[in-house]
Amino acid sequence: MPEVIFTGERGRLEGRYQPAKTRNSPIAIILHPHPQFGGTMNNPVVYNLYYQFVNRGFSVLRFNFRGVGRSQGSFDHGTGELSDAAAALDWAQSVNPDARACWIAGVSFGAWIGMQLLMRRPEVEGFISVAAPASLYDFSFLAPCPSSGLFVHGDKDAVVPTTAVATLVEKLKTQKGIVIEQQIVPGANHFFDGKIEDLMGVIGTYLDKRLPGSRKDSAA
C-alpha cells in the first residue's frame, strides 16, 4: 500500500495507492467523509472499500482531501474537494494509461463529491455511494445519471433518513439503460459502526455481479 503524493489545485495531496498486476486493469477512486467531521482516507469504511476493489484487480487510490492529514490547502465546502477528486483521477490515469475503465466510490460527503465527478467524467462506468447525504446536499445535478451503480444506507442512520436516499434512487431509476440499485443494511448507523462486515458483504456481492470473474481472494 504505497504512500503517494500528487499535485492538486491547492498543492500536494496525500494518498495510498495499490497498482493492479495487469496493465489494462480498471481504476477505482475512493472518497472519504466530511473533512470537518473527522473524515479521512483512513476511515474504516473507506479502508475496506479500498480493498474491495484491490481484491478485484483494480488499481486503487484513496486520498485525503485538501487540509486533511498531509494534504495541503483548506476545506472548500465541496468545490475544492471536487477539484481534488478530479486531480486524483487524473493522477491515477497518468500512471495507468492503458486502464480500460474507472469506478468511483464515496462515503457520505465523499459520495456527494463522487457523484459530481461521475457527471464530469464519461469514463466512469460504475459507482458505489455509501450513506449518500441526500437530505443535506443537492443531488439534482444527476439529470440524468450517466452510469449504473449502487446506493447503500443503514436503516438506523440518524444523519440522513433512508427515505431521502430512496427518493433520490427512485428518481434516478427512470432513466433508460441505467440500473440504479439501493441496498439497506439493517441496524447500521451513518458510520456503519459494528456493521462494516455486513456493508462489505453487500458491496462485494454487487461488485461480483457487475464484474464477473474479477475476484482475487489472494490479494488482501
Solvent accessible surface area in square Angstrom, and as a share of the most:
residue,aa,sasa,rsa
1,M,94,0.42
2,P,68,0.43
3,E,105,0.47
4,V,23,0.13
5,I,75,0.38
6,F,9,0.04
7,T,110,0.64
8,G,11,0.11
9,E,101,0.45
10,R,150,0.55
11,G,24,0.23
12,R,130,0.48
13,L,3,0.01
14,E,11,0.05
15,G,0,0.00
16,R,38,0.14
17,Y,19,0.07
18,Q,51,0.23
19,P,62,0.39
20,A,25,0.19
21,K,192,0.81
22,T,88,0.51
23,R,194,0.71
24,N,77,0.40
25,S,6,0.04
26,P,10,0.06
27,I,1,0.01
28,A,0,0.00
29,I,0,0.00
30,I,0,0.00
31,L,0,0.00
32,H,1,0.00
33,P,8,0.05
34,H,28,0.13
35,P,22,0.14
36,Q,114,0.51
37,F,163,0.68
38,G,65,0.63
39,G,3,0.03
40,T,43,0.25
41,M,1,0.01
42,N,88,0.45
43,N,25,0.13
44,P,76,0.48
45,V,3,0.01
46,V,0,0.00
47,Y,89,0.34
48,N,49,0.25
49,L,0,0.00
50,Y,0,0.00
51,Y,41,0.16
52,Q,25,0.11
53,F,0,0.00
54,V,15,0.08
55,N,18,0.09
56,R,12,0.04
57,G,18,0.17
58,F,3,0.01
59,S,1,0.01
60,V,0,0.00
61,L,0,0.00
62,R,5,0.02
63,F,1,0.01
64,N,6,0.03
65,F,1,0.00
66,R,6,0.02
67,G,44,0.42
68,V,12,0.07
69,G,66,0.64
70,R,136,0.50
71,S,7,0.04
72,Q,68,0.30
73,G,41,0.39
74,S,79,0.51
75,F,40,0.17
76,D,52,0.27
77,H,138,0.61
78,G,2,0.02
79,T,107,0.62
80,G,1,0.01
81,E,0,0.00
82,L,12,0.06
83,S,34,0.22
84,D,1,0.00
85,A,0,0.00
86,A,27,0.21
87,A,18,0.14
88,A,0,0.00
89,L,0,0.00
90,D,72,0.37
91,W,54,0.19
92,A,1,0.00
93,Q,54,0.24
94,S,78,0.50
95,V,71,0.41
96,N,19,0.10
97,P,110,0.69
98,D,60,0.31
99,A,28,0.22
100,R,162,0.59
101,A,11,0.09
102,C,1,0.01
103,W,1,0.00
104,I,2,0.01
105,A,0,0.00
106,G,1,0.01
107,V,5,0.03
108,S,13,0.08
109,F,3,0.01
110,G,0,0.00
111,A,1,0.01
112,W,33,0.12
113,I,0,0.00
114,G,2,0.02
115,M,1,0.01
116,Q,30,0.13
117,L,1,0.00
118,L,1,0.01
119,M,67,0.30
120,R,160,0.58
121,R,42,0.15
122,P,127,0.80
123,E,59,0.26
124,V,3,0.02
125,E,80,0.36
126,G,0,0.00
127,F,2,0.01
128,I,1,0.00
129,S,2,0.01
130,V,0,0.00
131,A,0,0.00
132,A,1,0.00
133,P,1,0.01
134,A,23,0.18
135,S,58,0.37
136,L,103,0.51
137,Y,59,0.23
138,D,96,0.50
139,F,12,0.05
140,S,60,0.38
141,F,60,0.25
142,L,2,0.01
143,A,72,0.55
144,P,87,0.55
145,C,1,0.00
146,P,63,0.39
147,S,9,0.05
148,S,18,0.12
149,G,0,0.00
150,L,0,0.00
151,F,1,0.00
152,V,1,0.00
153,H,0,0.00
154,G,0,0.00
155,D,66,0.34
156,K,130,0.55
157,D,15,0.08
158,A,104,0.81
159,V,69,0.40
160,V,0,0.00
161,P,67,0.42
162,T,38,0.22
163,T,101,0.59
164,A,24,0.18
165,V,1,0.00
166,A,36,0.28
167,T,95,0.55
168,L,15,0.07
169,V,1,0.01
170,E,103,0.46
171,K,105,0.45
172,L,1,0.01
173,K,98,0.42
174,T,111,0.65
175,Q,34,0.15
176,K,200,0.85
177,G,80,0.77
178,I,35,0.18
179,V,94,0.54
180,I,5,0.02
181,E,40,0.18
182,Q,47,0.21
183,Q,75,0.33
184,I,66,0.34
185,V,1,0.00
186,P,95,0.60
187,G,37,0.36
188,A,0,0.00
189,N,51,0.26
190,H,9,0.04
191,F,100,0.42
192,F,0,0.00
193,D,92,0.48
194,G,82,0.79
195,K,61,0.26
196,I,38,0.19
197,E,153,0.69
198,D,72,0.37
199,L,0,0.00
200,M,17,0.08
201,G,41,0.40
202,V,38,0.22
203,I,0,0.00
204,G,7,0.07
205,T,98,0.57
206,Y,9,0.04
207,L,0,0.00
208,D,59,0.31
209,K,123,0.52
210,R,74,0.27
211,L,29,0.14
212,P,111,0.70
213,G,83,0.80
214,S,20,0.13
215,R,101,0.37
216,K,95,0.40
217,D,107,0.55
218,S,114,0.73
219,A,26,0.20
220,A,107,0.83
